[in-house]
Amino acid sequence: MRTILLGCCLLLVSCATTTATHPGAVNAFDSTTYDVLLTAQAAIEAAKPLATTPALKTAINAAIQAYDVAESAYVAYHTAAVAGTATAAQQSALQTQIGNLKTSTAALPVNAPATAAKPKQ
């Protein structure tokens, strides 16, 4: 019975989808963090033309500030990770900054960049 259970578990694990990592990424965390930064940057750029009120401008500026801090933390982490010297504290600090970035970009007037353009009808 244990053999069958073990076989089923291995089958499920082998069928799990894998996420491609970016070239140059040190690990999955590095790659995923890079994705978040790319997505946030696109969301910020898409929101800029929509900044028609002071509240929207404030939200965009907050997202830009959060992006700048997260990007700096990412560069420090990535550089250390490439050198093999990244610490758990650096990764934790980066995770915190990425969380702040996600929160600030969620407040933007556009919720996601790279939305497919609607086809002309």
C-alpha positions in Angstrom: 0.0 0.0 0.0 2.8 2.4 0.8 4.5 1.6 -2.5 1.3 2.6 -4.3 0.9 5.8 -2.3 4.6 6.7 -2.9 4.1 6.0 -6.6 1.1 8.3 -6.8 2.9 11.0 -5.0 5.9 10.8 -7.3 3.5 10.9 -10.3 1.8 14.0 -9.0 5.1 15.7 -8.4 6.4 14.9 -11.8 3.3 16.2 -13.5 3.4 19.5 -11.7 3.8 22.5 -14.0 7.2 24.3 -13.9 7.7 27.9 -14.3 10.5 29.0 -16.6 13.2 31.1 -15.0 14.8 34.1 -16.7 18.2 33.7 -18.2 20.7 35.0 -15.7 18.4 34.3 -12.7 20.2 32.6 -9.9 17.1 30.7 -8.7 13.3 30.7 -8.9 13.0 33.5 -6.2 15.3 35.7 -8.2 13.4 35.0 -11.4 9.9 35.6 -9.8 11.1 38.8 -8.2 12.3 40.0 -11.6 8.9 39.2 -13.0 7.2 41.3 -10.3 9.5 44.2 -11.0 8.8 44.0 -14.8 5.0 43.8 -14.2 5.1 46.7 -11.7 7.1 48.9 -14.0 4.6 48.3 -16.8 1.7 49.0 -14.5 3.3 52.3 -13.4 3.9 53.3 -17.0 0.4 52.5 -18.0 -1.0 54.4 -15.1 0.9 57.6 -15.7 -1.4 59.0 -18.5 -4.3 58.3 -16.2 -3.0 60.6 -13.5 -5.8 63.2 -13.8 -6.4 63.9 -10.1 -4.2 64.6 -7.2 -5.2 61.3 -5.6 -4.1 59.3 -8.7 -0.9 61.3 -8.9 -0.2 60.4 -5.2 -0.9 56.7 -5.9 1.4 56.7 -8.9 4.2 58.5 -7.0 3.8 56.0 -4.1 4.1 53.1 -6.5 7.2 54.7 -8.2 8.8 55.2 -4.8 8.0 51.5 -3.8 9.4 50.4 -7.2 12.7 52.3 -6.7 13.2 50.8 -3.2 12.3 47.3 -4.4 14.6 47.5 -7.4 17.5 48.6 -5.2 16.9 45.7 -2.9 16.6 43.4 -5.9 19.9 44.6 -7.4 21.7 44.1 -4.0 20.2 40.6 -3.6 20.8 39.5 -7.2 24.4 40.7 -7.1 25.0 38.9 -3.9 23.2 35.8 -5.1 25.4 35.7 -8.3 28.5 35.9 -6.1 27.1 33.2 -3.8 26.9 35.5 -0.8 23.2 36.3 -0.6 21.9 36.0 2.9 18.5 35.0 4.3 18.2 38.5 5.7 18.7 40.0 2.2 16.0 37.7 0.7 13.6 38.6 3.6 14.2 42.3 3.1 13.6 41.9 -0.6 10.4 40.0 0.0 9.2 42.8 2.2 9.9 45.4 -0.4 8.2 43.3 -3.1 5.1 43.0 -0.9 5.1 46.8 -0.5 5.4 47.2 -4.2 2.5 44.8 -4.9 0.4 46.8 -2.5 1.2 50.1 -4.0 0.7 49.0 -7.6 -2.7 47.4 -6.7 -3.8 50.9 -5.9 -3.1 52.2 -9.4 -5.9 53.0 -11.8 -4.8 50.1 -14.0 -4.7 46.7 -12.4 -2.3 45.0 -14.8 -0.1 45.8 -17.6 0.3 43.8 -20.8 -3.5 43.4 -21.1 -4.3 42.2 -24.6 -5.5 44.9 -26.9 -9.1 44.4 -27.9 -9.4 43.4 -31.5 -11.1 45.8 -33.8 -14.6 44.7 -34.7 
